Amino acid sequence: MFKMKVYLDNAATSYPKPDCVIKAMSDYFKNIGANCGRSAYKSAQETSRLVFETRENIAKLIGAKDSSRVVFTANATEGLNTAILGSVKEGDEVITTSMEHNSVMRPLRFLEKEGKIRLEVVKCSEKGELDPDDIKKKITKKTKLVVCTSASNVVGTIMPIREVGKIAKERGVLFLVDAAQTIGNLPIDVKKDNIDMLAFSGHKGLMGPQGTGCLYVGEGENPIPLKFGGTGSKSECEFLPEFLPDKYESGTLNTIGIIGLGAGVDFVLKEGVEAIKEKNQKLTKYLLDELKKIDNVTIYGVRDCRKQTAVVSFNVKGKRPSEVGEMLDKNYNIAVRCGLHCSPIAHKTMGTFPEGTIRVSTGWFNTRKEVEYFGLRIFQQSWITIPR
Ligand SMILES: Cc1ncc(COP(=O)(O)O)c(C=O)c1O
């Protein structure tokens, strides 16, 4: 019935996945199928090799010297929870920003409610911009941790991670970055950016399947794990091994997912993060230009493709975001996300709470033609006033 199916929700999860991801997962499932790190037979060794290669390539992507400090998780949320819940002690102070996702806010608010920590939330501008000096001003002798997203999942605003990392290092405070929105889309370097812990999804910019993610645990960092159990190592001992990655990888891994993620990371490394960034910027500029033409549309955020990721949030005057989303899906087979995008605090910062926004996020496989198709459908609606 529809000529085109247009997926514009890549900030939630990337789609489609590259063919190499599907092939790697299918090859593993059909021909290998064993667990990793548990046995010495050939297919178990082959699985361990594939998982190790994925770890090595992720370490390369983020500038980590030691790949054993790259821990596989189920998603960015698990990595963030491990880093936050495992690092703070009673009486610590934690600083974060007013543009965070609930995967940061909820563990922090939980600790605050329990009376364990004092939480300082630094207010960003209405466009989602963070002034690093505002973080600096809030650091006290009791500050243990600064947690910051690398880019807003609501409006795409890119955060000054390197500047915040420098401040945290100078003041001897741990720095945790939520790179869910930028990994694979923007360069990141845990050493140059002074990042102590880095959490990210494997299913967004890294093109892997859902159920994958990573936590990089920097040298000398030692958060208490979320899970305790079998690791296939030191099995004679009733205590969890202290060495990484085993300390944070109890239980059978999502092996097929990690192998798919490995193929996704290969794809990203081959295309190159700079090339991906450039393509994102071109499509975002085009998308912003299309929306800027329309009178009744309010675009949020910095509205500048060099200062944001491939995420654009907008509203149509007099319409609820869900009405617009439903119209796009039902009438034109266009998938966008509507509402609060799991970040109520970002909407409070932007003034779009509680209705939220319509979020359009392009990915590597989107084309200019698809963005044009989307722009035209918004443009053509009777509820839009077309400027003359
Ligand atoms: C900024 C940000 N942080 C964390 C997450 C959580 O990621 P995951 O669903 O992989 O746990 C998301 C997901 O959309 C996100 O956009």
The ligand as a Tripos MOL2 file, in Angstrom:
@<TRIPOS>MOLECULE
LIG
   16    16     1     0     0
SMALL
NO_CHARGES

@<TRIPOS>ATOM
      1 C1         21.1520    9.4800   26.3980 C.3       1 LIG1
      2 C2         20.7070    8.0810   26.6490 C.ar      1 LIG1
      3 N1         21.1630    7.4370   27.7260 N.ar      1 LIG1
      4 C3         20.8220    6.1720   28.0100 C.ar      1 LIG1
      5 C4         19.9440    5.4830   27.2090 C.ar      1 LIG1
      6 C5         19.5760    4.0770   27.5680 C.3       1 LIG1
      7 O1         20.0680    3.2290   26.5890 O.3       1 LIG1
      8 P1         19.6770    1.6700   26.6080 P.3       1 LIG1
      9 O2         18.2580    1.6130   26.1830 O.co2     1 LIG1
     10 O3         20.6210    1.0410   25.6700 O.co2     1 LIG1
     11 O4         19.8480    1.2070   28.0010 O.co2     1 LIG1
     12 C6         19.4220    6.1070   26.0740 C.ar      1 LIG1
     13 C7         18.4470    5.4020   25.2130 C.2       1 LIG1
     14 O5         17.7370    5.9560   24.4380 O.2       1 LIG1
     15 C8         19.8210    7.4280   25.7830 C.ar      1 LIG1
     16 O6         19.3610    8.0620   24.7080 O.3       1 LIG1
@<TRIPOS>BOND
     1     1     2 1
     2     2     3 ar
     3     2    15 ar
     4     3     4 ar
     5     4     5 ar
     6     5     6 1
     7     5    12 ar
     8     6     7 1
     9     7     8 1
    10     8     9 2
    11     8    10 1
    12     8    11 1
    13    12    13 1
    14    12    15 ar
    15    13    14 2
    16    15    16 1
@<TRIPOS>SUBSTRUCTURE
     1 LIG1         1 GROUP 0 **** ****
